[in-house]
């Protein structure tokens, strides 16, 4: 015969927990609140923006420090260290002569400036020609001014050449017999760079030295060579050596070039 068993009530949840379960539906399931991924990545652009701003600030500070130090060097530094003495450092130690390969080196270049000098004007007006293409007319009323900065180390012998190619669009006209162009170096200051803004040939800088002349013929001709130190500024005046003759041609830098040019070579001038 079974004994009477006293029923024992064992609460599985505390009363407070039970109350909370009543408030939360399906409390038997575990609820997890997940944060969307795109929200967790929102802070990344902000980080890169901040790093960019820091990099800009550091760059500005470094540039300011560099500017300050360079300024002090130029102002208080050793003058011998402030400027490179030559762009051709070391080339002076290389000796070349007739037995050297490719002797003599030579190059042809366009003048840096070409202009017409009008004698009729009170102050000998200088009219620059367009840099790439222009009409050159030499006669009893007009001379020409030519300026050239010598390039290439060691090529200190220069000559003026004249090219009159037989090509359409580059026609030329020669009036007279045995027409020649005389070339003079002038007493222009070393720093007197001629530009399109120059309007006068101030009282005509005096002719310093007669270099020679070149014949005006179809094709190509050149003057005698003259000494032109490296990096020197050569200013020349060109005029016809006859009163009744004239020449007209196109001063053109485009290939094939026409008009006046400058030849440089390393041949020694004695």
KOLKOLZA-768584 format. One record per residue (C-alpha): residue in three letters; x, y, z; residue number from 1. Coordinates in Angstrom, 2 decimals. Layout:
<pts>
+---------+---------+---------+---------+-----+
: residuo :       X :       Y :       Z : num :
+---------+---------+---------+---------+-----+
:     ALA :       X :       Y :       Z : NUM :
...
+---------+---------+---------+---------+-----+
</pts>
This chain:
<pts>
+---------+---------+---------+---------+-----+
: residuo :       X :       Y :       Z : num :
+---------+---------+---------+---------+-----+
:     UNK :    0.00 :    0.00 :    0.00 :   1 :
:     UNK :    1.51 :    3.28 :   -1.12 :   2 :
:     UNK :    2.13 :    5.89 :    1.42 :   3 :
:     UNK :    0.58 :    9.18 :    0.93 :   4 :
:     UNK :    3.16 :   11.45 :   -0.67 :   5 :
:     UNK :    3.07 :   15.03 :    0.31 :   6 :
:     UNK :    3.11 :   17.18 :   -2.75 :   7 :
:     UNK :    6.09 :   19.49 :   -2.73 :   8 :
:     UNK :    6.01 :   22.62 :   -4.88 :   9 :
:     UNK :    9.44 :   23.54 :   -6.23 :  10 :
:     UNK :    9.36 :   26.83 :   -8.12 :  11 :
:     UNK :   11.47 :   26.60 :  -11.28 :  12 :
:     UNK :   11.70 :   30.37 :  -11.64 :  13 :
:     UNK :   11.77 :   33.06 :   -9.12 :  14 :
:     UNK :    8.69 :   35.16 :   -8.88 :  15 :
:     UNK :   10.51 :   38.18 :  -10.20 :  16 :
:     UNK :   11.78 :   36.22 :  -13.23 :  17 :
:     UNK :    8.28 :   34.91 :  -13.83 :  18 :
:     UNK :    6.94 :   38.39 :  -13.80 :  19 :
:     UNK :    9.47 :   39.46 :  -16.38 :  20 :
:     UNK :    8.61 :   36.51 :  -18.57 :  21 :
:     UNK :    5.03 :   37.58 :  -18.49 :  22 :
:     UNK :    6.02 :   41.02 :  -19.71 :  23 :
:     UNK :    8.21 :   39.66 :  -22.52 :  24 :
:     UNK :    6.46 :   37.46 :  -25.09 :  25 :
:     UNK :    8.17 :   34.19 :  -25.91 :  26 :
:     UNK :   10.51 :   34.64 :  -22.98 :  27 :
:     UNK :   11.65 :   31.06 :  -23.43 :  28 :
:     UNK :   13.59 :   32.24 :  -26.54 :  29 :
:     UNK :   16.85 :   34.12 :  -26.16 :  30 :
:     UNK :   16.59 :   37.61 :  -27.70 :  31 :
:     UNK :   19.73 :   39.14 :  -29.30 :  32 :
:     UNK :   19.93 :   42.74 :  -30.52 :  33 :
:     UNK :   22.41 :   42.81 :  -33.48 :  34 :
:     UNK :   24.00 :   46.12 :  -34.66 :  35 :
:     UNK :   23.80 :   46.51 :  -38.49 :  36 :
:     UNK :   27.22 :   46.13 :  -40.21 :  37 :
:     UNK :   26.94 :   49.37 :  -42.19 :  38 :
:     UNK :   26.63 :   51.29 :  -38.93 :  39 :
:     UNK :   29.80 :   49.76 :  -37.56 :  40 :
:     UNK :   31.69 :   50.90 :  -40.70 :  41 :
:     UNK :   30.50 :   54.50 :  -40.58 :  42 :
:     UNK :   33.46 :   55.59 :  -38.47 :  43 :
:     UNK :   36.10 :   54.50 :  -41.08 :  44 :
:     UNK :   35.77 :   57.57 :  -43.39 :  45 :
:     UNK :   36.07 :   59.78 :  -40.35 :  46 :
:     UNK :   39.35 :   58.10 :  -39.44 :  47 :
:     UNK :   40.83 :   58.64 :  -42.91 :  48 :
:     UNK :   39.62 :   62.24 :  -42.96 :  49 :
:     UNK :   41.34 :   62.87 :  -39.66 :  50 :
:     UNK :   44.57 :   61.28 :  -40.90 :  51 :
:     UNK :   44.44 :   63.41 :  -44.05 :  52 :
:     UNK :   44.04 :   66.60 :  -42.04 :  53 :
:     UNK :   46.98 :   65.64 :  -39.83 :  54 :
:     UNK :   49.13 :   64.91 :  -42.91 :  55 :
:     UNK :   48.28 :   68.31 :  -44.43 :  56 :
:     UNK :   49.16 :   70.09 :  -41.20 :  57 :
:     UNK :   52.50 :   68.27 :  -40.93 :  58 :
:     UNK :   53.31 :   69.06 :  -44.58 :  59 :
:     UNK :   52.56 :   72.76 :  -44.05 :  60 :
:     UNK :   54.78 :   72.83 :  -40.96 :  61 :
:     UNK :   57.66 :   71.12 :  -42.80 :  62 :
:     UNK :   57.40 :   73.54 :  -45.73 :  63 :
:     UNK :   57.42 :   76.50 :  -43.37 :  64 :
:     UNK :   60.54 :   75.18 :  -41.63 :  65 :
:     UNK :   62.26 :   74.54 :  -44.98 :  66 :
:     UNK :   61.39 :   78.03 :  -46.23 :  67 :
:     UNK :   62.79 :   79.57 :  -43.06 :  68 :
:     UNK :   66.05 :   77.62 :  -43.26 :  69 :
:     UNK :   66.58 :   78.34 :  -46.95 :  70 :
:     UNK :   65.86 :   82.01 :  -46.35 :  71 :
:     UNK :   68.51 :   82.13 :  -43.67 :  72 :
:     UNK :   71.00 :   80.37 :  -45.93 :  73 :
:     UNK :   70.47 :   82.86 :  -48.76 :  74 :
:     UNK :   70.64 :   85.82 :  -46.40 :  75 :
:     UNK :   73.43 :   84.79 :  -44.08 :  76 :
:     UNK :   75.07 :   81.82 :  -45.75 :  77 :
:     UNK :   78.35 :   81.54 :  -47.56 :  78 :
:     UNK :   77.98 :   83.40 :  -50.91 :  79 :
:     UNK :   80.08 :   80.77 :  -52.64 :  80 :
:     UNK :   77.50 :   78.13 :  -51.71 :  81 :
:     UNK :   74.44 :   80.08 :  -52.77 :  82 :
:     UNK :   74.88 :   79.70 :  -56.49 :  83 :
:     UNK :   76.16 :   76.99 :  -58.77 :  84 :
:     UNK :   79.12 :   78.54 :  -60.61 :  85 :
:     UNK :   78.29 :   76.83 :  -63.90 :  86 :
:     UNK :   75.72 :   74.50 :  -65.37 :  87 :
:     UNK :   78.60 :   72.76 :  -67.11 :  88 :
:     UNK :   80.49 :   71.65 :  -63.97 :  89 :
:     UNK :   83.33 :   69.30 :  -64.83 :  90 :
:     UNK :   83.17 :   69.69 :  -68.60 :  91 :
:     UNK :   86.10 :   72.11 :  -68.56 :  92 :
:     UNK :   88.35 :   69.20 :  -67.54 :  93 :
:     UNK :   87.54 :   67.28 :  -70.73 :  94 :
:     UNK :   90.02 :   68.19 :  -73.40 :  95 :
:     UNK :   89.07 :   67.85 :  -77.06 :  96 :
:     UNK :   91.14 :   68.38 :  -80.18 :  97 :
:     UNK :   91.31 :   67.30 :  -83.80 :  98 :
:     UNK :   91.99 :   63.70 :  -82.77 :  99 :
:     UNK :   88.80 :   63.52 :  -80.65 : 100 :
:     UNK :   85.76 :   61.58 :  -81.91 : 101 :
:     UNK :   83.26 :   63.54 :  -84.02 : 102 :
:     UNK :   85.57 :   66.52 :  -84.29 : 103 :
:     UNK :   84.40 :   69.21 :  -84.62 : 104 :
:     UNK :   81.03 :   69.14 :  -82.91 : 105 :
:     UNK :   78.59 :   71.65 :  -84.35 : 106 :
:     UNK :   74.97 :   72.66 :  -83.94 : 107 :
:     UNK :   72.59 :   75.02 :  -85.67 : 108 :
:     UNK :   70.09 :   77.06 :  -83.66 : 109 :
:     UNK :   67.48 :   79.73 :  -84.12 : 110 :
:     UNK :   68.22 :   83.20 :  -82.72 : 111 :
:     UNK :   66.46 :   84.11 :  -79.49 : 112 :
:     UNK :   65.44 :   87.44 :  -80.99 : 113 :
:     UNK :   65.20 :   88.85 :  -84.52 : 114 :
:     UNK :   63.98 :   92.36 :  -85.32 : 115 :
:     UNK :   64.06 :   95.12 :  -87.92 : 116 :
:     UNK :   65.75 :   98.48 :  -87.31 : 117 :
:     UNK :   64.08 :  101.30 :  -89.22 : 118 :
:     UNK :   66.50 :  104.12 :  -90.06 : 119 :
:     UNK :   63.76 :  106.61 :  -90.93 : 120 :
:     UNK :   62.46 :  106.75 :  -87.36 : 121 :
:     UNK :   63.92 :  109.46 :  -85.13 : 122 :
:     UNK :   65.25 :  106.95 :  -82.61 : 123 :
:     UNK :   65.89 :  104.06 :  -85.00 : 124 :
:     UNK :   62.80 :  102.15 :  -84.05 : 125 :
:     UNK :   63.22 :   98.45 :  -83.39 : 126 :
:     UNK :   60.37 :   96.27 :  -84.60 : 127 :
:     UNK :   60.53 :   92.68 :  -83.30 : 128 :
:     UNK :   59.50 :   89.95 :  -85.69 : 129 :
:     UNK :   57.08 :   87.25 :  -84.53 : 130 :
:     UNK :   59.03 :   84.52 :  -82.82 : 131 :
:     UNK :   58.00 :   81.67 :  -85.12 : 132 :
:     UNK :   57.37 :   83.32 :  -88.47 : 133 :
:     UNK :   57.75 :   86.81 :  -89.90 : 134 :
:     UNK :   58.75 :   88.78 :  -92.98 : 135 :
:     UNK :   62.33 :   90.06 :  -93.10 : 136 :
:     UNK :   63.09 :   92.98 :  -95.43 : 137 :
:     UNK :   66.60 :   94.44 :  -95.63 : 138 :
:     UNK :   67.29 :   97.49 :  -97.77 : 139 :
:     UNK :   68.68 :  101.00 :  -97.51 : 140 :
:     UNK :   66.07 :  101.84 :  -94.88 : 141 :
:     UNK :   66.08 :   98.69 :  -92.77 : 142 :
:     UNK :   68.79 :   96.79 :  -90.92 : 143 :
:     UNK :   68.29 :   93.75 :  -88.72 : 144 :
:     UNK :   69.05 :   93.04 :  -85.05 : 145 :
:     UNK :   69.83 :   89.52 :  -83.94 : 146 :
:     UNK :   70.43 :   88.22 :  -80.43 : 147 :
:     UNK :   71.51 :   84.80 :  -79.30 : 148 :
:     UNK :   72.39 :   83.21 :  -75.95 : 149 :
:     UNK :   75.32 :   80.84 :  -76.55 : 150 :
:     UNK :   74.51 :   77.24 :  -75.67 : 151 :
:     UNK :   76.56 :   74.05 :  -75.34 : 152 :
:     UNK :   79.79 :   74.12 :  -73.37 : 153 :
:     UNK :   83.03 :   74.29 :  -75.33 : 154 :
:     UNK :   81.39 :   75.27 :  -78.61 : 155 :
:     UNK :   82.64 :   78.83 :  -78.54 : 156 :
:     UNK :   82.99 :   79.56 :  -82.24 : 157 :
:     UNK :   79.87 :   81.03 :  -83.82 : 158 :
:     UNK :   78.76 :   82.11 :  -87.27 : 159 :
:     UNK :   75.58 :   83.58 :  -88.70 : 160 :
:     UNK :   74.02 :   81.57 :  -91.49 : 161 :
:     UNK :   71.26 :   82.37 :  -93.96 : 162 :
:     UNK :   68.93 :   79.75 :  -95.38 : 163 :
:     UNK :   66.80 :   80.48 :  -98.43 : 164 :
:     UNK :   65.15 :   77.16 :  -99.30 : 165 :
:     UNK :   63.40 :   76.76 : -102.63 : 166 :
:     UNK :   60.04 :   75.76 : -101.20 : 167 :
:     UNK :   56.48 :   76.91 : -101.61 : 168 :
:     UNK :   55.40 :   79.24 :  -98.84 : 169 :
:     UNK :   58.96 :   80.36 :  -98.17 : 170 :
:     UNK :   59.58 :   82.47 : -101.21 : 171 :
:     UNK :   62.32 :   85.05 : -101.23 : 172 :
:     UNK :   63.36 :   87.97 : -103.44 : 173 :
:     UNK :   66.88 :   89.24 : -104.08 : 174 :
:     UNK :   67.44 :   92.51 : -105.91 : 175 :
:     UNK :   70.93 :   93.47 : -106.93 : 176 :
:     UNK :   74.14 :   91.77 : -107.91 : 177 :
:     UNK :   76.59 :   90.15 : -105.51 : 178 :
:     UNK :   74.40 :   91.04 : -102.55 : 179 :
:     UNK :   76.10 :   90.58 :  -99.20 : 180 :
:     UNK :   75.00 :   91.11 :  -95.58 : 181 :
:     UNK :   77.57 :   92.69 :  -93.26 : 182 :
:     UNK :   77.59 :   91.58 :  -89.62 : 183 :
:     UNK :   78.67 :   93.72 :  -86.68 : 184 :
:     UNK :   78.84 :   93.05 :  -82.96 : 185 :
:     UNK :   77.41 :   95.95 :  -80.98 : 186 :
:     UNK :   78.16 :   97.48 :  -77.60 : 187 :
:     UNK :   75.04 :   96.17 :  -75.91 : 188 :
:     UNK :   75.25 :   95.40 :  -72.20 : 189 :
:     UNK :   75.50 :   91.75 :  -71.23 : 190 :
:     UNK :   72.08 :   91.89 :  -69.56 : 191 :
:     UNK :   70.37 :   93.83 :  -72.34 : 192 :
:     UNK :   68.02 :   91.10 :  -73.47 : 193 :
:     UNK :   65.92 :   92.18 :  -76.42 : 194 :
:     UNK :   62.24 :   91.33 :  -76.16 : 195 :
:     UNK :   59.02 :   92.12 :  -77.95 : 196 :
:     UNK :   58.47 :   94.99 :  -75.51 : 197 :
:     UNK :   61.56 :   96.90 :  -76.70 : 198 :
:     UNK :   60.42 :   99.67 :  -79.02 : 199 :
:     UNK :   63.64 :  101.56 :  -79.68 : 200 :
:     UNK :   67.23 :  100.82 :  -80.54 : 201 :
:     UNK :   68.52 :  103.53 :  -78.15 : 202 :
:     UNK :   70.64 :  105.83 :  -80.33 : 203 :
:     UNK :   71.76 :  102.62 :  -81.99 : 204 :
:     UNK :   74.27 :  100.86 :  -79.75 : 205 :
:     UNK :   77.65 :  101.54 :  -81.31 : 206 :
:     UNK :   79.08 :   98.95 :  -83.60 : 207 :
:     UNK :   81.99 :   97.37 :  -81.77 : 208 :
:     UNK :   83.57 :   95.02 :  -84.26 : 209 :
:     UNK :   83.07 :   94.05 :  -87.87 : 210 :
:     UNK :   82.74 :   90.26 :  -88.01 : 211 :
:     UNK :   82.47 :   89.80 :  -91.75 : 212 :
:     UNK :   79.77 :   89.23 :  -94.31 : 213 :
:     UNK :   77.80 :   86.43 :  -95.89 : 214 :
:     UNK :   76.60 :   86.17 :  -99.48 : 215 :
:     UNK :   72.88 :   86.24 : -100.18 : 216 :
:     UNK :   72.36 :   83.26 : -102.46 : 217 :
:     UNK :   69.72 :   80.55 : -102.92 : 218 :
:     UNK :   70.29 :   77.69 : -100.54 : 219 :
:     UNK :   72.58 :   78.25 :  -97.59 : 220 :
:     UNK :   75.50 :   80.54 :  -96.77 : 221 :
:     UNK :   77.36 :   81.62 :  -93.64 : 222 :
:     UNK :   79.57 :   84.33 :  -92.24 : 223 :
:     UNK :   83.13 :   83.89 :  -90.91 : 224 :
:     UNK :   83.33 :   82.40 :  -87.42 : 225 :
:     UNK :   83.76 :   84.64 :  -84.39 : 226 :
:     UNK :   84.44 :   83.92 :  -80.73 : 227 :
:     UNK :   81.34 :   83.43 :  -78.55 : 228 :
:     UNK :   82.06 :   82.40 :  -74.91 : 229 :
:     UNK :   79.74 :   79.87 :  -73.33 : 230 :
:     UNK :   76.53 :   81.43 :  -71.94 : 231 :
:     UNK :   77.42 :   84.84 :  -73.38 : 232 :
:     UNK :   74.73 :   87.01 :  -74.95 : 233 :
:     UNK :   75.64 :   87.90 :  -78.51 : 234 :
:     UNK :   73.92 :   90.97 :  -79.97 : 235 :
:     UNK :   74.53 :   91.61 :  -83.66 : 236 :
:     UNK :   73.51 :   94.16 :  -86.25 : 237 :
:     UNK :   73.10 :   93.06 :  -89.85 : 238 :
:     UNK :   72.99 :   95.40 :  -92.83 : 239 :
:     UNK :   73.33 :   95.18 :  -96.59 : 240 :
:     UNK :   76.67 :   96.25 :  -98.01 : 241 :
:     UNK :   75.17 :   97.93 : -101.07 : 242 :
:     UNK :   72.81 :  100.89 : -101.33 : 243 :
:     UNK :   70.69 :   99.83 : -104.28 : 244 :
:     UNK :   70.09 :   96.20 : -103.33 : 245 :
:     UNK :   67.47 :   94.55 : -101.15 : 246 :
:     UNK :   66.37 :   91.13 :  -99.94 : 247 :
:     UNK :   63.04 :   89.86 :  -98.70 : 248 :
:     UNK :   62.43 :   86.44 :  -97.18 : 249 :
:     UNK :   60.49 :   84.59 :  -94.48 : 250 :
:     UNK :   62.14 :   84.22 :  -91.08 : 251 :
:     UNK :   60.61 :   80.89 :  -90.13 : 252 :
:     UNK :   61.44 :   78.42 :  -87.36 : 253 :
:     UNK :   59.32 :   75.63 :  -88.80 : 254 :
:     UNK :   61.06 :   72.85 :  -90.67 : 255 :
:     UNK :   62.67 :   73.40 :  -93.03 : 256 :
:     UNK :   63.82 :   76.59 :  -91.35 : 257 :
:     UNK :   64.48 :   79.70 :  -93.36 : 258 :
:     UNK :   66.13 :   83.01 :  -92.60 : 259 :
:     UNK :   68.95 :   83.86 :  -90.24 : 260 :
:     UNK :   70.32 :   81.28 :  -87.82 : 261 :
:     UNK :   73.39 :   80.70 :  -85.67 : 262 :
:     UNK :   75.96 :   77.94 :  -86.00 : 263 :
:     UNK :   78.05 :   76.86 :  -83.01 : 264 :
:     UNK :   81.16 :   74.72 :  -83.28 : 265 :
:     UNK :   84.23 :   73.84 :  -81.21 : 266 :
:     UNK :   86.72 :   74.81 :  -83.91 : 267 :
:     UNK :   89.34 :   77.11 :  -82.40 : 268 :
:     UNK :   89.34 :   80.71 :  -83.64 : 269 :
:     UNK :   92.88 :   82.01 :  -84.14 : 270 :
+---------+---------+---------+---------+-----+
</pts>
